[in-house]
């Protein structure tokens, strides 16, 4: 069986790389606009990298052929450079969106902690106001009912 025509293979690979680039740019735009959850963007970028890997293996195999002329090898080398550029761009964007996801998770966790801490502070202030408003007789009775050492006021000790 004859090997496929190099010109046709170059066209196929170029078309596939064009589709992958379009997909990459779409993922970047969707992530920047918040149109899609960051987990989905990261998954989409991983899928693009996986598809690029398959095309790279295909290119390597083609470039090992001995029946390729100078111009044809030049076309495949240009496709290889484009593919590696797409790979680098995909990975850089994946790192960017992964950091963004971590920053959002951190912000959300810190925000929750702030709300919880504020709630604790409000409860302590309310308890202090209540204590200050007690008549001395009630305060004396509370002192006699005091169990001993009080536990720490906050979870942080």
Secondary structure per residue as TSV (DSSP state, phi and psi in degrees):
chain	resnum	aa	ss	phi	psi
A	1	X	-	360.0	135.9
A	2	X	-	-78.0	148.7
A	3	X	-	-72.0	148.0
A	4	X	-	-59.6	152.9
A	5	X	-	-62.8	127.0
A	6	X	H	-57.8	-39.3
A	7	X	H	-61.6	-41.6
A	8	X	H	-65.1	-40.5
A	9	X	H	-63.6	-40.8
A	10	X	H	-62.2	-41.7
A	11	X	H	-63.9	-42.2
A	12	X	H	-61.1	-47.8
A	13	X	H	-65.0	-42.6
A	14	X	H	-60.8	-40.9
A	15	X	H	-64.2	-45.1
A	16	X	H	-62.6	-42.3
A	17	X	H	-64.5	-36.7
A	18	X	H	-62.2	-42.5
A	19	X	H	-64.5	-41.3
A	20	X	H	-66.5	-38.0
A	21	X	H	-65.0	-42.4
A	22	X	H	-60.3	-43.5
A	23	X	H	-63.0	-40.8
A	24	X	H	-62.1	-48.7
A	25	X	H	-63.3	-35.7
A	26	X	H	-65.3	-42.7
A	27	X	H	-61.6	-43.1
A	28	X	H	-62.7	-46.1
A	29	X	H	-64.1	-44.4
A	30	X	H	-62.1	-40.7
A	31	X	H	-67.6	-40.1
A	32	X	H	-68.2	-34.5
A	33	X	H	-85.7	-9.8
A	34	X	T	72.7	18.9
A	35	X	-	-72.5	-22.3
A	36	X	S	-134.1	145.9
A	37	X	-	-60.1	146.0
A	38	X	H	-62.5	-32.8
A	39	X	H	-59.9	-39.7
A	40	X	H	-69.2	-37.3
A	41	X	H	-62.7	-46.2
A	42	X	H	-61.3	-40.8
A	43	X	H	-63.7	-45.2
A	44	X	H	-61.4	-41.0
A	45	X	H	-66.5	-37.1
A	46	X	H	-63.9	-39.6
A	47	X	H	-65.4	-37.2
A	48	X	H	-64.0	-44.0
A	49	X	H	-60.5	-41.8
A	50	X	H	-62.7	-42.5
A	51	X	H	-65.2	-37.3
A	52	X	H	-64.7	-37.3
A	53	X	H	-59.7	-45.6
A	54	X	H	-60.6	-42.0
A	55	X	H	-68.5	-34.4
A	56	X	H	-65.9	-43.7
A	57	X	H	-60.6	-40.3
A	58	X	H	-63.0	-44.5
A	59	X	H	-63.1	-42.7
A	60	X	H	-58.8	-44.8
A	61	X	H	-61.1	-43.4
A	62	X	H	-65.4	-43.5
A	63	X	H	-67.8	-15.4
A	64	X	T	-82.5	-11.4
A	65	X	-	-64.0	146.2
A	66	X	S	-94.9	-7.5
A	67	X	S	-99.6	22.0
A	68	X	-	-99.2	136.8
A	69	X	-	-84.8	173.4
A	70	X	H	-57.5	-49.3
A	71	X	H	-64.8	-39.3
A	72	X	H	-66.4	-43.8
A	73	X	H	-61.2	-39.3
A	74	X	H	-59.8	-41.7
A	75	X	H	-62.4	-45.5
A	76	X	H	-68.7	-34.8
A	77	X	H	-66.0	-38.5
A	78	X	H	-64.1	-40.5
A	79	X	H	-64.5	-38.9
A	80	X	H	-62.1	-43.7
A	81	X	H	-64.1	-41.4
A	82	X	H	-62.4	-43.3
A	83	X	H	-62.3	-44.9
A	84	X	H	-66.2	-34.2
A	85	X	H	-63.1	-45.2
A	86	X	H	-62.5	-39.9
A	87	X	H	-61.4	-50.1
A	88	X	H	-59.6	-46.5
A	89	X	H	-61.7	-43.4
A	90	X	H	-61.4	-44.5
A	91	X	H	-67.8	-41.4
A	92	X	H	-62.1	-43.3
A	93	X	H	-66.5	-36.9
A	94	X	H	-63.1	-43.7
A	95	X	H	-61.4	-43.2
A	96	X	H	-59.7	-50.2
A	97	X	H	-71.0	-29.0
A	98	X	H	-66.5	-42.5
A	99	X	H	-63.7	-41.6
A	100	X	H	-60.9	-42.7
A	101	X	H	-62.2	-43.7
A	102	X	H	-63.9	-40.6
A	103	X	H	-62.2	-41.4
A	104	X	H	-65.5	-42.2
A	105	X	H	-62.7	-41.6
A	106	X	H	-64.0	-45.8
A	107	X	H	-59.2	-44.0
A	108	X	H	-64.5	-41.1
A	109	X	H	-66.2	-43.2
A	110	X	H	-65.2	-41.1
A	111	X	H	-60.3	-45.3
A	112	X	H	-60.6	-43.0
A	113	X	H	-63.3	-39.7
A	114	X	H	-62.8	-45.3
A	115	X	H	-61.7	-45.6
A	116	X	H	-62.9	-42.8
A	117	X	H	-65.6	-41.8
A	118	X	H	-61.4	-40.6
A	119	X	H	-62.4	-43.7
A	120	X	H	-60.9	-43.8
A	121	X	H	-62.2	-41.3
A	122	X	H	-62.5	-41.4
A	123	X	H	-64.0	-40.2
A	124	X	H	-66.4	-40.9
A	125	X	H	-63.6	-40.3
A	126	X	H	-64.7	-42.3
A	127	X	H	-63.5	-38.7
A	128	X	H	-65.4	-43.9
A	129	X	H	-60.3	-42.3
A	130	X	H	-63.1	-42.5
A	131	X	H	-63.9	-43.4
A	132	X	H	-64.2	-29.6
A	133	X	H	-84.1	-10.9
A	134	X	S	-69.6	140.3
A	135	X	-	-68.1	158.0
A	136	X	H	-60.5	-34.6
A	137	X	H	-63.2	-43.7
A	138	X	H	-67.2	-38.1
A	139	X	H	-64.1	-42.1
A	140	X	H	-62.8	-41.7
A	141	X	H	-64.7	-38.2
A	142	X	H	-66.1	-37.5
A	143	X	H	-62.9	-41.5
A	144	X	H	-67.6	-25.7
A	145	X	T	-88.1	-1.5
A	146	X	-	-61.6	127.1
A	147	X	-	-76.3	-17.8
A	148	X	S	134.5	-136.3
A	149	X	S	-66.1	134.1
A	150	X	-	-88.0	146.6
A	151	X	-	-69.9	161.7
A	152	X	-	-55.0	148.6
A	153	X	S	-71.5	-36.8
A	154	X	S	-118.8	167.1
A	155	X	T	-69.2	-18.4
A	156	X	T	-85.8	1.6
A	157	X	-	86.7	360.0
